[in-house]
Amino acid sequence: MALGNILDPTAVRTDNITSPGPDAGPFAGKTVGFRLDEIWRAWDWVAEIWADEFRKAGAQVKFWRSHQGRTGAEGERVAAALEEFLGSIDVAVVGLGNCGSCTGWTIRDALAAADKDLPTVAVCTEVFDELGHQLAARGGRSGLRIHILPYPLNEKTRAEVEPVAYQHLDGMLTTMGASINAPVKTLQEAAQ
């Protein structure tokens, strides 16, 4: 009988980061960046609603739209634009993982934000939950925060999507480790 070696393709990276990274904390005074894409209009609608709520909590909000051309000169331009965007924000909300390739780019861009030590959340729909977590682990950050929205989402009208955004706001805040309310000052802090 011959002996052989079997390689395990599911090996865990030795440099895997299991921590979700820093919490977003209170939004007051921070800039929250939403990474959008070219495809999912429903994600635009959800991001607009969440952004309005974050602004009410004292945050500034920026939007950056990713492009699918990620090779050659266009890829270098998009990478530079993403780098500039990430350098201008305090918290990153990256979406939408709603198909195979867009989930890959969502996680890739979220990993880039997390690598800058930004509080980061990737947003995927439930069909792409497992893929998002697998890609995060393959990228060396199995602890990446991923918030899950229902599927299908993009096939719905704006009137159907808006309630979903509001229903998921509290869950998103929990995923982010965020707070809509400003921190309560102690009497001693208020007196200073």
N, C-alpha and C positions, 0 to 999 in steps of 0.2 A: 504494500500500500504506500502510495506517495504522500508526502506531507507538503503542505503549502501554507502560505500566509493569507489571511483574509484582512483586508483593510476596511476600517469602519468609516464610511463617508459622513457619519453624523458626529464626528469628533468635535468637541468644544474648543474654541480658541483659548489659548493660554493667556492672552491679553484681554479677555472679555471683561467689559465693565458692566457689572450687575446693578450699579446704582442708577437711579433715574436722573441723577444730576440735581442741581439746585431747584428748590421750589420757586414758583413765580412770586409768591407772597402778595402783599397789597399792590394794587395797580397804580395808586396815586403817584404821580411823578415819573412813571415809567413809560417807555415807548414799546408797544406791542406790535410786532410785525407779523402780518399774515402773508404767507406764501401761497399764491393762487396758481392756477394752471390755465391752459388754453381750452380745456375740454369741458369741465364740469360746471355748468351754470348754477346748479344747486349749491355747490360749494361757495360760489360767489355770494349767493343769497344768505347762506348760513353765516359766512364770515362777516357780511355787512351787519347782521343782527347782533352777533357777538361783539363786533367792534363798537357798535353804538352803546352796548351795555358797559364795555370796558371804558369808553370815553366818559360815561356818567360816573364811573368810579375814579376819574381823574387821570386816566391814561391818555397818552397820545397814541395814535394808530397810524401805521404805514402799511401799504399793500405793495407787494412785488409779484409780478406775473412771470412764471417760468415759461420757457419755450421748449418745444420738443427737439429742436435742432441742437444736439449736444456733442457734435463732432466737428473737427476741423476748426476753421476760423470762427464759425458761429458758436461752436461749443466753448471756445476760449472766451468769446464775448459774454456768453451767458454765465460762465463760471466767474468772470470778473464782476458782472452785475450782481450775482448772488453774494459774492464776497463783500461787495460794497454795502448791499442791503443788510447783511448780517452784522456788519460793523456799525450800523446806525440804529440798532434796536437793543432792547434789554430782555425781551421775551419773544420766542419764536413759536408760531402756530403754523404748521406746515401741512398742506393737504392738496389734493384729496386722493387717497389710495382707493380707487374705485374700478381698477382694471389691473392687469398684470404689470404692464410697463409703467403706468402712472403710480402704482404702488411702489415699484422699484425707485422711481425718481423722488417720490414723496419721502421715502425712508432715507434715500441718499442725501437729500437736502436737509432733512431733520438731523441726520448724523453730523453733517457739516456744522449745523448750528450748535449741537450738543458738544462737539469738539472745541467750540469756542467758549465753553462753560456757560452758555446761555440756558436759562430755563426753557425747555423745548418740549413740544407735544406734536407728534404726527397724528393726523386724523385720517382714518380709513373707514370704509363701510364694512359691515359685519361679514360679508362674503370674503373680504380680504384681510380679516383680522389675523388669521394664522400666518398668511404669507408675510404680512407686515412684521410680525414678531420674528419669523424665521429670517427675514432679510436684516432686521436689526441685529440679531445674534450673529449672522454671517459678517456683518459690518463691525463686529466687536463691541456692540452695546446692547446686550440682551435686556438691560434695564430701561431702555428708551421708553418714555411715556407714549402710549398710543391710546387715543380716544376713539371709540367706535360709534359710528352713526348707523342707522338702519339701512337696509338694502331691500329693494331698489329705492334710490333717492332722486337721481337725475331725471327719471322718467316722470316725475311728479311736477305739477304746476307750482308756481311760486306760492300760491295760496295754500297748497298742501305742505310745502317745505317749511314755511315760516313757523308753524306750530312745532315742528320737529326741532328747529333751532332753539326755541324757547324751552322745550322739554329737556333738551340736552345741556342747557347752560350750566345748571348746578353740577351735573356730572363732569362736564368739561373743567369747571373750576376745581373740582376735587382732583381730577387727573393732573392738572397743572400745579396743584399745591398752591392755588391762588386764592385771593380774597377780594371781593368787590369792595368791602368796607375798609376804610383807613384804619390803621392800628389805633387802639384806644390808648390815650396818654394817661399815665398815672397822674395823681394830683401834683406830685413833685415835679414831673416833666412839664406839666401845664403852667406851673408857677415860674419856671425859668424863662 
